[in-house]
Amino acid sequence: MNRLQITNQEKEVLRWGGLFGMLGSVALIAAMVIVMTMMPPDPATWEEWVTRFADVKTTRILENTVYLAGVILWVPVFPALYYALRKTNLAFALFGTVLGIAGLIVLMVGALPHIGVMPLADIYYAPETTAADKATLGLLWQASQAMHESSLAAGILVVPVALVALGIAMFSSPSFGKGFAWFGLILGLAGIGGAIVNIVNLSEFGALPVFAIIIFNFVVGWKLFSLSRMAEVMTRTEERPRTELRTGY
């Protein structure tokens, strides 16, 4: 889109969308740091997941809350990108925005797994709970975690598809250019590949789409914020000669 044609309201959309995108990526990195520095290694059995929950409950709640906050902060990035790209490639800007928001909603659904497993931990430590009941609770815990991981797997597959669509839309935009277009396209394709490998093999490549989304939102968020600043400077530059003409200077 032509920067000179950005309205004041669109500047606000770009500014806040960019800021929220960068903050969301910082929040996701913070959630990862919490896991790496404060969480003990994963237990060997599902029963051990239940028994250790009391020790990691506070850390898990903190991690999940920061993660949810980051995903929520990412949402405004996609409407902001739609505003920036709609005049040059409406179809892919719209498709990418809808898919991106849909994928983030799926990620939000699985953002607070501790809410589902806390009742199981309470029952596990109840005095009347038998050994057989505890074994069953381990299986229920496994089922709850599977639901969480399923929503995560779906979300990290859908969002990279949105990145591909938005990357294609950027090819037609002079505000982004081919550099950002290839950036979004490559990150999206890498995220899709990593998500597929993770879904098929349940391997470590699950981190790849997450990092692709984090990097995309931070870099594109910075670009959106920069566009809003450039538009503000250009608007002031255009208005200054008119003011000087009216005042006679």
C-alpha positions in Angstrom: 0.0 0.0 0.0 1.1 3.6 -0.6 2.4 4.9 2.7 1.1 8.4 1.8 -2.5 7.0 1.7 -2.5 5.5 5.2 -5.2 7.2 7.3 -4.8 8.1 11.0 -6.9 5.1 12.0 -4.9 2.8 9.9 -1.7 4.2 11.5 -3.1 3.1 14.9 -3.9 -0.4 13.6 -0.3 -0.7 12.2 1.3 0.7 15.3 -0.6 -1.4 17.9 -0.6 -4.5 15.7 3.2 -4.2 15.4 3.8 -3.5 19.1 1.5 -6.4 20.2 3.2 -8.8 17.7 6.7 -8.0 19.2 5.4 -8.3 22.8 3.7 -11.6 22.0 7.0 -13.1 20.7 8.8 -11.9 23.8 6.2 -13.5 25.9 6.5 -16.8 24.1 10.3 -16.7 24.5 9.7 -16.0 28.2 7.5 -19.1 28.5 10.2 -21.2 26.9 12.8 -19.8 29.3 10.5 -20.6 32.3 10.2 -24.2 31.1 14.0 -24.6 30.5 15.1 -23.0 33.7 12.4 -23.9 36.2 10.9 -27.2 35.2 12.5 -30.5 36.1 13.0 -33.2 33.4 9.9 -35.1 32.2 9.0 -38.1 34.3 9.3 -41.7 33.0 5.7 -42.7 33.7 2.3 -41.0 33.6 1.8 -41.7 37.3 4.9 -39.7 38.1 3.4 -36.8 36.1 0.6 -36.8 38.6 2.7 -37.2 41.7 5.1 -34.4 40.8 2.4 -31.9 39.9 2.2 -30.4 43.3 5.9 -29.5 43.1 5.6 -27.8 39.7 2.1 -26.4 39.9 3.1 -22.8 40.4 5.7 -22.9 37.6 3.2 -24.6 35.2 0.5 -22.0 35.9 3.1 -19.2 35.3 4.3 -20.8 32.0 0.8 -21.4 30.7 -0.4 -17.9 31.6 2.6 -16.3 29.9 2.1 -18.5 26.9 -1.6 -17.6 26.6 -0.8 -13.9 26.9 1.7 -14.2 24.1 -0.8 -15.9 21.8 -3.4 -13.3 22.5 -1.0 -10.5 21.8 -0.3 -12.1 18.4 -3.9 -11.8 17.3 -3.8 -8.0 16.3 -0.8 -8.7 14.0 -3.1 -10.4 11.4 -5.7 -7.6 11.1 -2.9 -5.1 10.9 -1.3 -7.1 8.1 -4.7 -7.3 6.4 -4.9 -3.4 6.5 -1.4 -3.2 5.1 -1.8 -5.7 2.3 -5.5 -5.6 1.3 -5.0 -2.9 -1.4 -2.4 -4.8 -3.3 -3.5 -8.4 -2.8 -6.9 -8.7 -1.2 -7.4 -12.4 -1.7 -4.2 -13.7 0.0 -4.3 -10.9 2.7 -7.8 -12.0 3.7 -7.1 -15.7 3.5 -3.9 -15.4 5.5 -5.6 -13.2 8.2 -8.5 -15.6 8.7 -6.2 -18.7 8.8 -3.8 -16.9 11.2 -6.5 -15.9 13.6 -8.1 -19.4 13.4 -4.8 -21.0 14.2 -4.2 -18.8 17.1 -7.6 -19.6 18.5 -6.8 -23.3 18.4 -3.5 -22.6 20.2 -5.5 -20.7 22.9 -7.8 -23.6 23.4 -4.9 -25.7 24.6 -3.1 -22.9 26.4 -4.1 -23.8 30.0 -3.7 -27.6 30.4 -3.2 -27.3 34.1 -7.0 -26.4 34.5 -7.8 -29.9 33.1 -5.3 -31.8 35.2 -5.5 -30.0 38.6 -8.7 -31.9 39.6 -6.9 -35.2 38.8 -4.1 -34.3 41.1 -6.5 -33.4 43.9 -8.2 -36.8 43.6 -4.8 -38.5 43.5 -3.8 -37.1 46.9 -7.2 -37.7 48.5 -7.0 -40.2 51.4 -9.7 -42.5 50.0 -8.0 -42.9 46.6 -6.8 -46.5 46.1 -3.8 -47.8 44.2 -6.0 -48.9 41.3 -7.6 -45.5 41.3 -4.2 -43.8 41.1 -3.2 -46.0 38.1 -6.4 -44.9 36.4 -5.7 -41.3 37.1 -2.4 -41.7 35.4 -4.2 -42.8 32.3 -6.7 -40.0 32.5 -3.8 -37.6 32.9 -2.3 -39.0 29.7 -5.6 -38.5 27.9 -5.8 -34.9 29.1 -2.3 -34.2 27.8 -3.1 -35.8 24.5 -6.0 -33.4 24.0 -3.7 -30.5 24.8 -1.0 -31.7 22.4 -3.6 -32.3 19.6 -4.7 -28.7 19.8 -1.1 -27.5 19.8 -0.3 -29.7 16.8 -3.3 -28.3 14.9 -2.5 -24.7 15.7 1.2 -24.9 14.8 0.2 -26.4 11.4 -2.6 -23.8 10.6 -0.6 -20.7 11.5 2.3 -21.4 9.2 -0.1 -21.9 6.3 -1.3 -18.4 7.1 2.3 -17.1 7.0 2.6 -18.6 3.5 -0.5 -16.8 2.3 0.6 -13.5 3.8 4.1 -14.0 2.3 2.5 -14.3 -1.1 0.4 -11.2 -0.5 3.6 -9.3 0.4 5.0 -9.8 -3.1 2.6 -7.2 -4.4 3.1 -4.7 -1.7 5.7 -1.9 -2.1 5.7 -1.4 1.7 7.1 -4.9 2.3 8.8 -5.9 -0.9 10.2 -9.2 -2.0 12.5 -9.5 0.9 9.7 -9.7 3.5 7.7 -11.8 1.1 10.3 -14.4 0.8 10.9 -14.2 4.6 7.3 -15.0 5.3 7.1 -17.6 2.6 10.2 -19.5 3.8 9.2 -19.3 7.5 5.7 -20.5 6.7 7.0 -23.5 4.6 9.5 -24.4 7.2 6.8 -24.3 9.9 4.5 -26.5 7.8 7.2 -29.0 7.2 8.2 -29.1 10.9 4.5 -29.4 11.9 3.9 -32.3 9.6 7.0 -34.1 10.7 5.9 -33.6 14.3 2.4 -34.9 13.7 3.6 -38.0 11.9 6.6 -38.9 14.0 6.0 -37.0 17.3 9.6 -35.8 17.0 11.6 -32.9 18.3 10.9 -30.9 15.1 7.7 -29.6 16.9 9.9 -26.6 18.0 10.5 -25.5 14.4 7.0 -24.2 13.7 6.8 -22.5 17.0 10.1 -20.7 16.4 8.9 -19.8 12.9 5.8 -18.2 14.3 7.8 -16.3 17.0 10.3 -14.9 14.5 7.6 -14.0 12.0 5.5 -12.1 14.5 8.4 -10.2 15.9 10.0 -9.2 12.6 6.7 -8.4 10.9 5.5 -6.6 14.1 8.6 -4.4 13.9 7.9 -3.7 10.2 4.3 -2.7 10.9 5.4 -0.4 13.7 8.0 1.1 11.4 5.4 1.7 8.7 3.2 3.6 11.1 6.1 5.7 12.2 7.1 6.5 8.6 3.5 7.4 7.7 3.4 9.8 10.7 6.6 11.5 9.6 5.5 11.9 6.1 2.1 13.3 7.2 3.8 15.9 9.3 6.2 16.8 6.4 3.3 17.2 4.1 1.3 19.3 6.5 4.2 21.7 7.4 4.4 23.6 4.1 0.6 24.2 4.3 0.9 25.6 7.8 3.7 27.8 6.8 1.8 29.1 3.8 -1.2 30.0 6.0 0.9 31.8 8.6 2.9 33.7 6.0 6.3 32.3 6.8 
